[in-house]
Amino acid sequence: MNIANFKLQIAKIKISRFSFFVLPFAFFLSGCVSFQAGGEVERGRAQLMFGDPKAALTHFQRAAELDPAYRYDFSILDQSIWTYVGRAYYVSNQLPEARQALERALSRYGQDHLARLYLGMVLARDGDRPRGLKEIGGALRGLGDWFDHLDRYHPDARFWDPNRQMRAEIQKGLAMASGKEPNLQELIARGEWLGKVMEEEIDLAERQKRFEETRDGDDGNPN
């Protein structure tokens, strides 16, 4: 073996050792970052639904700094971290910032229907009525299709919107958005209600699922 080949073999061994030790550590760090981001999102969600939207925004921004590509997939309703940032800005009445974050969310994941819904409401409130109505209508159609897909294919469908209030509200909103002279303020109010209750449903559906699983487990207990 000449000197050049010997050096090449040594370099390959070093790279192999580096990969063996460093790559698992990198994956570990990535998991830690995602875990930290998820914790910030959970704290932000609690503030967004029941507390202070500005405090929620702080948590969501921290999560976005930790992992800009983070997607909240705790439930079957998938949302980007930028959707949450945009929603917190929206509730805080910071519309330009909300628009920027929501457009970023949609650029990463075009099927984020809540991001599209809030973007439509931002545009409508900011004076762009035609595009606002278009985005709201598209979001409502997307959410309607999402519920249809849920009903047909997902085993957890029964935990979501059991009284079908959200589904009914989506259909009412669609009818209003496609009308000749839609009442924009009422449509925005319906959209805000829908966004709020769908967020609450994430936790309600999960609790009901766990309750049924626990109950079914207890039923099989011979004691």
VOBA-1610 file (N, C-alpha, C; in pm, whole numbers, padded with zeros to 5 digits, always signed):
BEGIN
Met+00086-00120+00000Met+00000+00000+00000Met+00089+00124+00000Asn+00067+00215-00095Asn+00148+00336-00097Asn+00098+00435+00008Ile+00174+00542+00025Ile+00143+00640+00131Ile+00009+00707+00107Ala-00022+00737-00021Ala-00150+00806-00052Ala-00268+00720-00014Asn-00262+00590-00049Asn-00373+00500-00014Asn-00385+00482+00136Phe-00269+00477+00203Phe-00270+00463+00349Phe-00339+00583+00415Lys-00307+00702+00368Lys-00370+00824+00423Lys-00520+00824+00396Leu-00558+00774+00277Leu-00701+00768+00243Leu-00775+00674+00336Gln-00716+00560+00367Gln-00780+00465+00458Gln-00793+00524+00598Ile-00689+00597+00643Ile-00696+00661+00774Ile-00808+00764+00778Ala-00822+00842+00670Ala-00927+00944+00663Ala-01065+00879+00669Lys-01080+00765+00600Lys-01209+00696+00602Lys-01242+00645+00741Ile-01142+00596+00811Ile-01164+00548+00948Ile-01206+00663+01038Lys-01143+00779+01023Lys-01178+00895+01105Lys-01321+00939+01079Ile-01359+00942+00949Ile-01496+00982+00914Ile-01596+00884+00972Ser-01562+00754+00964Ser-01652+00651+01017Ser-01670+00667+01168Arg-01559+00692+01237Arg-01568+00712+01382Arg-01648+00837+01415Phe-01626+00942+01336Phe-01701+01067+01358Phe-01851+01043+01343Ser-01887+00970+01236Ser-02029+00943+01212Ser-02088+00858+01323Phe-02008+00759+01371Phe-02057+00668+01475Phe-02092+00742+01603Phe-02009+00840+01640Phe-02029+00911+01766Phe-02113+01037+01752Val-02094+01110+01642Val-02155+01242+01630Val-02297+01236+01578Leu-02324+01152+01479Leu-02458+01151+01420Leu-02566+01111+01520Pro-02547+01005+01602Pro-02650+00977+01703Pro-02670+01092+01800Phe-02561+01161+01833Phe-02571+01276+01922Phe-02651+01388+01856Ala-02630+01406+01724Ala-02705+01509+01651Ala-02854+01477+01650Phe-02888+01348+01630Phe-03030+01310+01634Phe-03088+01332+01773Phe-03007+01304+01875Phe-03053+01326+02013Phe-03082+01473+02037Leu-02991+01560+01990Leu-03012+01704+02007Leu-03136+01750+01931Ser-03155+01695+01810Ser-03273+01731+01731Ser-03401+01696+01805Gly-03402+01577+01868Gly-03519+01537+01945Gly-03543+01627+02064Cys-03433+01667+02130Cys-03446+01758+02245Cys-03504+01892+02203Val-03458+01943+02088Val-03507+02072+02039Val-03656+02063+02008Ser-03698+01954+01941Ser-03840+01936+01909Ser-03924+01924+02036Phe-03868+01854+02136Phe-03939+01840+02264Phe-03956+01977+02331Gln-03850+02057+02330Gln-03858+02191+02389Gln-03957+02278+02314Ala-03953+02271+02181Ala-04047+02349+02100Ala-04191+02307+02129Gly-04212+02176+02143Gly-04347+02127+02174Gly-04397+02178+02308Gly-04308+02185+02407Gly-04347+02239+02537Gly-04387+02386+02527Glu-04312+02462+02448Glu-04347+02604+02429Glu-04482+02618+02359Val-04507+02531+02263Val-04636+02537+02191Val-04750+02505+02285Glu-04735+02404+02370Glu-04842+02371+02463Glu-04872+02487+02558Arg-04766+02550+02608Arg-04787+02666+02696Arg-04853+02780+02618Gly-04811+02798+02496Gly-04872+02903+02414Gly-05018+02876+02384Arg-05051+02750+02357Arg-05192+02716+02330Arg-05281+02747+02449Ala-05234+02715+02568Ala-05313+02743+02688Ala-05338+02892+02702Gln-05236+02973+02676Gln-05252+03118+02684Gln-05343+03170+02572Leu-05330+03112+02454Leu-05411+03157+02341Leu-05559+03132+02364Met-05591+03016+02421Met-05732+02980+02440Met-05794+03042+02564Phe-05716+03049+02671Phe-05777+03086+02799Phe-05706+03200+02872Gly-05603+03256+02812Gly-05525+03356+02884Gly-05494+03479+02805Asp-05367+03506+02788Asp-05317+03629+02730Asp-05254+03600+02595Pro-05309+03653+02483Pro-05251+03623+02352Pro-05109+03674+02335Lys-05073+03781+02406Lys-04936+03831+02397Lys-04838+03736+02465Ala-04882+03677+02577Ala-04800+03574+02641Ala-04791+03451+02550Ala-04902+03418+02484Ala-04902+03306+02390Ala-04802+03331+02278Leu-04799+03453+02227Leu-04708+03488+02119Leu-04563+03467+02161Thr-04530+03502+02283Thr-04393+03484+02333Thr-04353+03337+02328His-04443+03249+02371His-04414+03105+02369His-04402+03053+02225Phe-04492+03097+02139Phe-04486+03050+02001Phe-04360+03098+01930Gln-04319+03220+01958Gln-04197+03272+01897Gln-04074+03195+01945Arg-04074+03158+02072Arg-03963+03076+02123Arg-03960+02941+02052Ala-04077+02882+02033Ala-04083+02753+01963Ala-04033+02767+01820Ala-04071+02876+01754Ala-04028+02899+01616Ala-03877+02921+01608Glu-03821+02984+01708Glu-03675+03003+01712Glu-03604+02869+01732Leu-03661+02785+01816Leu-03602+02654+01841Leu-03610+02564+01718Asp-03727+02566+01653Asp-03748+02476+01539Asp-03844+02544+01440Pro-03790+02618+01342Pro-03877+02690+01247Pro-03966+02598+01163Ala-03930+02471+01154Ala-04009+02377+01075Ala-04105+02296+01162Tyr-04123+02333+01288Tyr-04204+02254+01381Tyr-04349+02249+01335Arg-04406+02129+01341Arg-04549+02110+01312Arg-04612+02046+01435Tyr-04721+02105+01480Tyr-04791+02053+01598Tyr-04878+01935+01554Asp-04831+01814+01580Asp-04903+01695+01536Asp-04949+01611+01654Phe-04976+01679+01767Phe-05028+01609+01884Phe-05164+01546+01852Ser-05237+01610+01761Ser-05368+01558+01723Ser-05371+01538+01572Ile-05484+01495+01521Ile-05498+01474+01377Ile-05517+01606+01303Leu-05534+01716+01374Leu-05541+01848+01311Leu-05400+01907+01311Asp-05335+01901+01196Asp-05195+01938+01183Asp-05182+02089+01160Gln-05093+02155+01237Gln-05071+02298+01221Gln-04922+02330+01232Ser-04880+02429+01153Ser-04743+02476+01159Ser-04724+02569+01279Ile-04602+02577+01329Ile-04573+02672+01435Ile-04603+02814+01388Trp-04585+02839+01257Trp-04612+02974+01206Trp-04761+03005+01202Thr-04844+02902+01196Thr-04988+02923+01209Thr-05020+02977+01348Tyr-04959+02918+01449Tyr-04982+02964+01585Tyr-04927+03105+01607Val-04810+03132+01551Val-04756+03268+01561Val-04853+03367+01497Gly-04902+03335+01378Gly-04996+03423+01309Gly-05126+03440+01384Arg-05177+03333+01443Arg-05302+03343+01518Arg-05286+03431+01642Ala-05172+03418+01709Ala-05149+03503+01827Ala-05138+03649+01787Tyr-05071+03676+01675Tyr-05066+03813+01625Tyr-05206+03863+01590Tyr-05286+03776+01528Tyr-05422+03815+01489Tyr-05505+03854+01610Val-05503+03771+01712Val-05583+03800+01832Val-05531+03925+01902Ser-05401+03951+01887Ser-05342+04073+01946Ser-05363+04196+01857Asn-05435+04177+01745Asn-05467+04285+01651Asn-05343+04342+01583Gln-05242+04259+01563Gln-05122+04298+01489Gln-05130+04233+01351Leu-05208+04294+01263Leu-05245+04231+01137Leu-05128+04215+01039Pro-05041+04315+01019Pro-04930+04293+00925Pro-04840+04176+00967Glu-04811+04167+01097Glu-04729+04058+01147Glu-04801+03924+01132Ala-04933+03925+01156Ala-05012+03803+01141Ala-05009+03755+00996Arg-05025+03848+00904Arg-05024+03810+00762Arg-04891+03747+00723Gln-04782+03807+00766Gln-04650+03755+00732Gln-04631+03612+00784Ala-04670+03589+00910Ala-04653+03456+00969Ala-04743+03353+00902Leu-04867+03391+00872Leu-04961+03296+00811Leu-04922+03262+00668Glu-04873+03359+00595Glu-04824+03330+00460Glu-04702+03238+00465Arg-04620+03256+00566Arg-04506+03167+00584Arg-04553+03026+00615Ala-04656+03014+00697Ala-04712+02882+00729Ala-04761+02812+00603Leu-04832+02885+00519Leu-04889+02825+00397Leu-04781+02793+00294Ser-04673+02870+00294Ser-04563+02840+00202Ser-04496+02708+00239Arg-04502+02670+00366Arg-04443+02546+00412Arg-04540+02429+00399Tyr-04670+02457+00417Tyr-04769+02349+00418Tyr-04901+02406+00369Gly-04929+02383+00242Gly-05045+02445+00179Gly-05179+02392+00227Gln-05179+02277+00296Gln-05304+02219+00344Gln-05335+02259+00488Asp-05267+02360+00537Asp-05294+02410+00672Asp-05416+02502+00664His-05534+02443+00680His-05658+02515+00655His-05684+02626+00757Leu-05640+02607+00880Leu-05659+02713+00978Leu-05569+02832+00947Ala-05450+02807+00895Ala-05365+02918+00852Ala-05435+02997+00741Arg-05496+02927+00647Arg-05567+02995+00538Arg-05689+03071+00589Leu-05759+03012+00684Leu-05876+03080+00741Leu-05836+03212+00806Tyr-05732+03207+00890Tyr-05690+03329+00959Tyr-05628+03429+00861Leu-05559+03381+00758Leu-05507+03473+00658Leu-05622+03546+00588Gly-05727+03472+00555Gly-05844+03535+00493Gly-05906+03641+00582Met-05914+03613+00711Met-05972+03710+00803Met-05881+03832+00819Val-05748+03809+00818Val-05654+03921+00822Val-05674+04011+00702Leu-05680+03951+00583Leu-05695+04028+00460Leu-05827+04104+00459Ala-05934+04038+00502Ala-06066+04103+00505Ala-06068+04220+00601Arg-06009+04202+00718Arg-06006+04311+00816Arg-05914+04424+00772Asp-05815+04392+00689Asp-05717+04491+00646Asp-05757+04561+00517Gly-05879+04532+00468Gly-05931+04606+00353Gly-05929+04533+00221Asp-05867+04416+00213Asp-05863+04340+00087Asp-05980+04242+00086Arg-06098+04294+00064Arg-06220+04214+00070Arg-06222+04098-00030Pro-06192+04122-00159Pro-06201+04010-00255Pro-06109+03893-00220Arg-05983+03921-00190Arg-05893+03811-00158Arg-05926+03750-00022Gly-05970+03835+00070Gly-06010+03783+00200Gly-06122+03681+00188Leu-06225+03715+00108Leu-06336+03623+00088Leu-06289+03495+00019Lys-06198+03510-00076Lys-06146+03393-00148Lys-06073+03298-00053Glu-05988+03354+00032Glu-05911+03270+00124Glu-06001+03207+00230Ile-06097+03283+00281Ile-06190+03227+00380Ile-06270+03113+00318Gly-06322+03136+00196Gly-06398+03030+00129Gly-06314+02906+00104Gly-06189+02926+00060Gly-06100+02812+00037Gly-06070+02736+00165Ala-06052+02810+00274Ala-06025+02746+00403Ala-06145+02665+00450Leu-06263+02720+00435Leu-06383+02648+00479Leu-06406+02523+00396Arg-06382+02532+00265Arg-06394+02412+00182Arg-06291+02307+00225Gly-06169+02354+00252Gly-06065+02262+00297Gly-06101+02194+00428Leu-06156+02271+00522Leu-06195+02213+00650Leu-06312+02117+00634Gly-06405+02151+00544Gly-06515+02059+00518Gly-06465+01927+00460Asp-06371+01935+00366Asp-06312+01813+00309Asp-06235+01735+00415Trp-06168+01808+00505Trp-06093+01743+00611Trp-06186+01662+00701Phe-06300+01720+00736Phe-06397+01646+00818Phe-06454+01526+00742Asp-06480+01544+00611Asp-06530+01432+00531Asp-06429+01317+00529His-06304+01351+00509His-06198+01249+00509His-06187+01181+00645Leu-06202+01262+00749Leu-06198+01210+00885Leu-06309+01107+00906Asp-06431+01142+00866Asp-06546+01054+00884Asp-06529+00922+00809Arg-06467+00928+00693Arg-06457+00808+00609Arg-06343+00715+00648Tyr-06231+00776+00691Tyr-06110+00696+00700Tyr-06042+00691+00837His-06073+00782+00926His-05995+00787+01049His-06072+00727+01166Pro-06008+00637+01242Pro-06080+00572+01354Pro-06116+00667+01467Asp-06049+00783+01475Asp-06078+00879+01583Asp-06185+00982+01545Ala-06251+00961+01432Ala-06348+01060+01383Ala-06459+01085+01486Arg-06499+00980+01557Arg-06612+00994+01650Arg-06581+01087+01766Phe-06453+01113+01791Phe-06418+01203+01901Phe-06421+01350+01860Trp-06429+01373+01731Trp-06425+01511+01680Trp-06564+01560+01642Asp-06601+01672+01705Asp-06727+01738+01671Asp-06845+01640+01675Pro-06866+01571+01788Pro-06971+01469+01792Pro-07111+01524+01768Asn-07133+01651+01801Asn-07264+01711+01777Asn-07274+01779+01641Arg-07163+01773+01565Arg-07157+01825+01428Arg-07183+01977+01419Gln-07156+02047+01526Gln-07173+02192+01525Gln-07072+02260+01433Met-06947+02213+01439Met-06844+02273+01354Met-06871+02248+01206Arg-06914+02127+01175Arg-06947+02094+01036Arg-07061+02183+00986Ala-07160+02203+01071Ala-07273+02288+01032Ala-07228+02433+01012Glu-07139+02480+01099Glu-07090+02617+01088Glu-07008+02635+00961Ile-06932+02535+00924Ile-06855+02542+00799Ile-06948+02557+00680Gln-07055+02480+00677Gln-07149+02488+00565Gln-07219+02623+00561Lys-07254+02676+00677Lys-07317+02809+00681Lys-07219+02916+00632Gly-07095+02904+00676Gly-06994+02999+00631Gly-06970+02993+00482Leu-06967+02872+00426Leu-06949+02857+00282Leu-07063+02920+00205Ala-07185+02897+00252Ala-07301+02956+00186Ala-07294+03108+00191Met-07252+03161+00303Met-07242+03306+00317Met-07131+03363+00228Ala-07015+03297+00227Ala-06901+03346+00150Ala-06928+03346+00000Ser-07011+03253-00046Ser-07041+03243-00189Ser-07164+03325-00230Gly-07228+03394-00136Gly-07345+03475-00166Gly-07309+03601-00242Lys-07412+03671-00290Lys-07388+03793-00368Lys-07329+03905-00285Glu-07382+03927-00168Glu-07333+04034-00080Glu-07309+03978+00060Pro-07200+03903+00077Pro-07176+03844+00209Pro-07149+03947+00316Asn-07205+03923+00433Asn-07181+04009+00548Asn-07043+03975+00602Leu-06946+04060+00573Leu-06807+04028+00604Leu-06783+04019+00754Gln-06844+04108+00831Gln-06824+04106+00976Gln-06878+03978+01037Glu-06995+03936+00990Glu-07052+03811+01042Glu-06967+03692+01001Leu-06915+03694+00878Leu-06832+03584+00831Leu-06703+03575+00912Ile-06645+03690+00943Ile-06524+03692+01026Ile-06554+03637+01165Ala-06668+03678+01221Ala-06706+03629+01353Ala-06723+03477+01353Arg-06783+03424+01247Arg-06798+03279+01235Arg-06661+03211+01225Gly-06571+03273+01148Gly-06437+03216+01134Gly-06362+03216+01265Glu-06374+03323+01342Glu-06306+03330+01472Glu-06362+03225+01566Trp-06492+03208+01565Trp-06554+03105+01649Trp-06504+02966+01609Leu-06499+02941+01479Leu-06456+02811+01431Leu-06310+02782+01470Gly-06223+02881+01453Gly-06083+02862+01491Gly-06068+02832+01638Lys-06145+02901+01720Lys-06136+02881+01866Lys-06184+02742+01905Val-06300+02702+01855Val-06356+02574+01901Val-06278+02456+01843Met-06220+02471+01724Met-06140+02362+01670Met-06014+02343+01753Glu-05957+02452+01802Glu-05841+02440+01890Glu-05879+02372+02020Glu-05993+02409+02077Glu-06039+02344+02199Glu-06068+02196+02176Glu-06115+02164+02055Glu-06152+02026+02025Glu-06031+01933+02025Ile-05914+01987+01997Ile-05792+01905+02003Ile-05781+01838+02139Asp-05799+01916+02245Asp-05786+01862+02380Asp-05908+01781+02421Leu-06026+01827+02383Leu-06148+01754+02418Leu-06149+01615+02355Ala-06112+01608+02227Ala-06112+01479+02157Ala-06009+01385+02218Glu-05893+01438+02253Glu-05789+01354+02313Glu-05832+01301+02450Arg-05896+01387+02530Arg-05944+01343+02661Arg-06050+01234+02647Gln-06142+01253+02553Gln-06248+01155+02534Gln-06190+01021+02485Lys-06091+01029+02398Lys-06026+00907+02349Lys-05959+00832+02464Arg-05886+00905+02547Arg-05819+00840+02660Arg-05918+00783+02759Phe-06029+00854+02778Phe-06133+00805+02870Phe-06188+00672+02821Glu-06218+00663+02692Glu-06273+00539+02637Glu-06171+00425+02643Glu-06045+00458+02615Glu-05942+00355+02621Glu-05926+00303+02764Thr-05930+00393+02861Thr-05920+00353+03001Thr-06040+00270+03044Arg-06159+00316+03000Arg-06281+00244+03035Arg-06281+00103+02976Asp-06239+00092+02849Asp-06235-00039+02785Asp-06134-00130+02853Gly-06023-00070+02898Gly-05923-00148+02971Gly-05976-00197+03104Asp-06053-00112+03173Asp-06110-00152+03302Asp-06214-00261+03284Asp-06289-00257+03171Asp-06393-00358+03148Asp-06333-00498+03133Gly-06206-00500+03084Gly-06142-00631+03067Gly-06069-00680+03190Asn-06079-00606+03300Asn-06011-00643+03423Asn-06089-00751+03496Pro-06029-00866+03518Pro-06104-00974+03584Pro-06143-00943+03726Asn-06075-00840+03786Asn-06111-00803+03923Asn-06229-00709+03924
//
